[in-house]
Amino acid sequence: MTNRNHTSHRNCNVFPARKAGDIAISVLTSVLLAACGGGGDGALDNATAKSAAPESTAKAAASTSIFYGANGRNTNGGAYDATPVATQLAQLKDIGATIYRNDVYSLSSAKVIAKMAQTMAASGVTVYPVILLGTGFNSEQDAYNAAYTLGQQVAGTYKYKYYEVGNELEAQALSGNVDGTSWTHYRNQPYVLARGVIRGLIAGVKSVDGSAKIIVNGTWLHYAFYQMLMDGSQPDGTRGHPTVSWDITAWHWYSNQNDMTHACGGTGCYDMLGILHSFGKPVWINEFGVRPNYGTDQQIGNYMAGNTMMAQFQSLASKYNIQSIQAFELYDDAEGNFGLMKSDGQTTKAAYWSYKNFVAGHPM
């Protein structure tokens, strides 16, 4: 099997035109202001940001479980932007989802998600951002500077409990159709740039919110990338480079990747849940989904709740310290018909009912 068949569907370097423009502005701002550690309308100093950002725990709900969740793509157009936040909240609560992951890629998008987060927090649903930034930089320092500014902007709009830094950046550093299980499977310069983005986002967030919980994510068998981040090595074989620390290891898993505890690539078969658990941090599966070409809507719904997806993750949660699983995604959209609901934001699909019924029968 080749890596091409098993990586996730998302690509951080491909954005709608509006998003690309926002990112370009963010990058330019960071380059211009790098000498003074950021600036502009989103690069707040620590004191200002801490006083301005609403608290995510202001109206905490009685239940603190975040085990069942979903992905949304608000500010990306389509049903998300057309559906009121109150409606999305009602839908999430109906299926039993208590955590909602959403893209943030600029100050303007961060402000939109911050308002949604504040509204949903009052009803017991935790919203958190996945901060998107690609690797199109000339050096690790340039990547770090741009990421620092973006991280600072996001944290300045709202005091989230969790911040996810980048999306599958490890896949951009692969040397081809390889598993990603060895440092030799990565190209040095893309790896260094990805490390700069991750380090900068973490530092930018932490400069505003020192209590932030940091999430990193990957997919398929690409675990060697994260081993290198932890031990300060890189694909050229050298050591002694900056290390990266985080709080939660998140992973993305789709139906064509089959059994996460017995995932087979060109180098062999792996228990990916066991490997992630060995990093010594809580594990989240914060994108799980069924490829739209898997079969009928009912077959997709059955797979989602089945023994290599929700049922497996739930049954192994205590063994592997799985703290949260989050379906991709709430609505069908431009990425494909992955949704629990159709692209009108109203019509439920079989996956919606499979998810809802599973959660009702397996409280966590």
SVG drawing of the C-alpha trace seen along z (x, -y; Angstrom):
<svg xmlns="http://www.w3.org/2000/svg" viewBox="-34 -48 58 54">
<polyline fill="none" stroke="black" stroke-width="0.4" points="0.0,0.0 1.2,-3.5 0.8,-6.6 -1.3,-8.2 -4.1,-5.9 -4.0,-6.6 -3.4,-10.2 -6.4,-12.4 -8.3,-14.5 -7.3,-17.9 -4.5,-20.0 -3.3,-23.0 -1.9,-24.7 -5.2,-24.8 -7.5,-27.5 -10.5,-29.3 -9.6,-32.7 -10.9,-34.6 -8.9,-32.5 -5.7,-32.7 -6.0,-36.5 -6.4,-36.6 -3.4,-34.4 -1.3,-36.5 -2.1,-39.6 -1.3,-37.7 2.1,-36.6 3.0,-40.0 2.1,-41.6 4.3,-39.2 7.3,-39.8 6.9,-43.6 6.6,-43.4 8.9,-40.5 11.5,-42.7 9.2,-43.8 7.4,-40.5 4.2,-41.3 1.7,-44.0 -1.3,-45.3 -4.9,-45.0 -4.6,-41.4 -1.1,-41.2 -2.1,-42.2 0.3,-42.5 -0.2,-40.0 -2.0,-42.3 -4.4,-43.7 -5.2,-40.3 -5.8,-38.8 -8.3,-41.5 -10.0,-41.6 -10.5,-37.9 -13.7,-36.5 -13.3,-33.5 -14.4,-30.1 -15.4,-29.0 -17.6,-31.9 -20.7,-29.8 -19.5,-26.3 -22.1,-23.6 -22.6,-20.8 -21.1,-18.1 -17.4,-18.4 -17.1,-15.5 -15.6,-16.3 -15.5,-12.7 -17.9,-13.1 -17.5,-16.0 -17.6,-17.1 -15.8,-19.3 -17.3,-22.5 -15.9,-24.8 -17.4,-28.1 -16.0,-31.0 -15.4,-28.6 -18.7,-29.4 -21.6,-27.0 -24.0,-25.7 -21.8,-26.7 -21.9,-30.4 -25.6,-30.2 -26.7,-28.4 -27.2,-30.4 -24.9,-29.5 -28.0,-28.7 -29.1,-26.1 -25.6,-24.5 -25.6,-24.4 -29.0,-22.7 -27.8,-20.1 -24.7,-19.4 -26.6,-19.0 -29.2,-16.8 -26.5,-14.3 -24.7,-14.5 -21.6,-16.4 -19.9,-18.6 -16.8,-19.8 -16.7,-21.5 -13.5,-22.0 -13.3,-24.9 -10.7,-26.4 -9.1,-29.7 -6.6,-31.2 -6.7,-35.0 -7.7,-37.6 -11.1,-38.1 -11.9,-34.4 -10.7,-34.2 -13.2,-36.9 -16.0,-35.0 -15.1,-31.7 -14.6,-33.6 -18.2,-34.9 -19.4,-31.4 -17.3,-29.9 -18.7,-32.3 -22.3,-31.5 -21.8,-27.8 -19.9,-27.7 -22.9,-29.1 -24.8,-25.9 -22.1,-23.4 -20.4,-23.0 -16.7,-23.7 -15.4,-25.3 -11.7,-25.3 -9.7,-26.5 -7.4,-24.6 -5.0,-27.3 -4.2,-26.9 -0.9,-28.0 1.0,-26.4 4.8,-26.1 5.4,-28.5 8.3,-30.4 12.0,-30.8 13.3,-29.9 12.3,-28.5 12.6,-31.9 10.2,-33.4 7.8,-30.6 8.1,-31.1 7.5,-34.9 4.3,-34.6 3.0,-31.8 3.8,-33.7 1.7,-36.7 -1.2,-34.5 -1.1,-32.5 -1.1,-35.7 -4.0,-37.1 -6.2,-34.0 -5.5,-33.8 -6.2,-37.5 -9.8,-37.1 -10.9,-34.5 -9.5,-32.5 -9.9,-29.0 -9.0,-26.0 -7.5,-24.2 -5.6,-25.5 -4.6,-23.2 -1.5,-24.3 -1.5,-23.5 -3.2,-20.8 -1.3,-17.7 1.8,-19.6 3.9,-16.4 2.3,-15.3 3.9,-18.3 7.4,-17.1 7.1,-13.5 9.7,-12.4 7.1,-10.6 4.6,-7.8 6.2,-6.6 4.7,-5.6 6.3,-8.3 7.5,-5.8 11.2,-6.8 13.1,-10.1 14.4,-9.1 10.9,-9.4 10.9,-13.2 12.6,-16.0 14.7,-18.3 13.7,-21.8 9.9,-21.2 10.3,-19.6 12.2,-22.6 9.6,-25.0 6.8,-22.9 8.6,-22.9 8.9,-26.7 5.2,-27.1 4.3,-24.8 6.8,-26.4 5.7,-29.9 2.0,-29.1 2.6,-27.7 4.8,-30.6 2.3,-33.1 -0.6,-31.5 1.4,-31.1 2.5,-34.8 -1.2,-35.7 -2.5,-32.6 0.0,-30.8 -2.6,-28.2 -3.5,-27.1 -3.5,-23.4 -1.7,-22.8 -2.8,-20.1 -0.7,-18.8 -2.1,-16.5 -1.2,-14.1 -2.6,-11.2 -1.9,-7.7 1.5,-6.3 3.4,-9.6 4.5,-9.4 8.3,-9.8 7.7,-13.5 6.5,-14.0 9.4,-11.9 11.8,-14.3 9.9,-17.3 10.2,-15.9 13.9,-14.9 15.3,-17.9 16.4,-15.9 15.6,-16.4 15.7,-14.4 19.3,-15.4 20.4,-13.3 21.5,-16.2 20.4,-16.7 20.4,-19.6 17.7,-21.6 14.7,-23.2 12.4,-20.8 8.6,-21.1 6.3,-20.3 2.6,-19.9 -0.3,-18.7 -2.5,-16.5 -1.6,-14.3 -4.5,-14.4 -4.8,-12.1 -7.0,-11.9 -8.5,-8.6 -10.7,-7.7 -12.4,-4.6 -9.9,-3.8 -7.2,-3.6 -9.0,-0.6 -8.2,0.5 -6.3,-2.0 -4.9,0.7 -3.6,2.7 -2.8,0.2 -0.6,1.7 1.7,-0.3 4.7,0.5 6.9,1.0 4.6,3.2 1.5,3.1 1.2,0.8 -1.0,0.2 -1.2,-3.6 -3.3,-4.1 -0.5,-2.3 2.2,-4.5 0.3,-7.7 -0.3,-6.6 3.5,-6.0 4.1,-9.7 2.8,-10.1 0.0,-12.5 -3.8,-12.2 -4.9,-11.1 -7.7,-12.7 -9.1,-11.4 -10.3,-14.8 -11.0,-13.9 -12.7,-10.6 -14.9,-10.0 -16.1,-7.8 -15.1,-8.5 -18.1,-9.5 -17.3,-6.7 -17.5,-4.0 -21.1,-3.1 -24.7,-4.2 -25.6,-6.7 -26.7,-3.8 -23.5,-1.9 -21.5,-5.0 -23.6,-5.5 -23.0,-1.9 -19.3,-2.1 -19.0,-5.3 -20.5,-3.7 -18.9,-0.3 -16.1,1.8 -13.2,-0.1 -14.5,-3.5 -16.7,-4.9 -17.2,-1.5 -13.5,-0.8 -12.4,-4.2 -15.0,-4.2 -14.1,-0.7 -10.3,-1.4 -10.6,-4.9 -9.3,-3.9 -6.5,-1.6 -5.0,-4.3 -6.2,-7.5 -8.4,-8.6 -10.1,-11.8 -12.1,-12.9 -13.3,-11.7 -14.7,-14.2 -16.6,-13.4 -15.6,-15.0 -17.9,-16.8 -21.3,-18.4 -22.3,-19.4 -21.5,-18.3 -19.4,-21.0 -16.9,-21.8 -14.5,-19.1 -17.1,-16.4 -20.1,-14.7 -18.5,-13.8 -21.2,-15.4 -23.6,-14.1 -26.1,-16.4 -26.5,-17.6 -25.2,-20.9 -28.4,-22.6 -27.6,-22.5 -31.0,-21.0 -31.4,-17.5 -30.1,-14.7 -28.2,-11.7 -27.9,-8.1 -24.6,-9.0 -26.3,-11.6 -28.6,-9.0 -25.8,-6.4 -23.7,-9.0 -26.6,-10.1 -27.7,-6.6 -24.2,-5.4 -23.6,-8.3 -26.9,-7.7 -26.0,-4.1 -22.4,-4.7 -22.2,-7.6 -18.7,-8.7"/>
</svg>
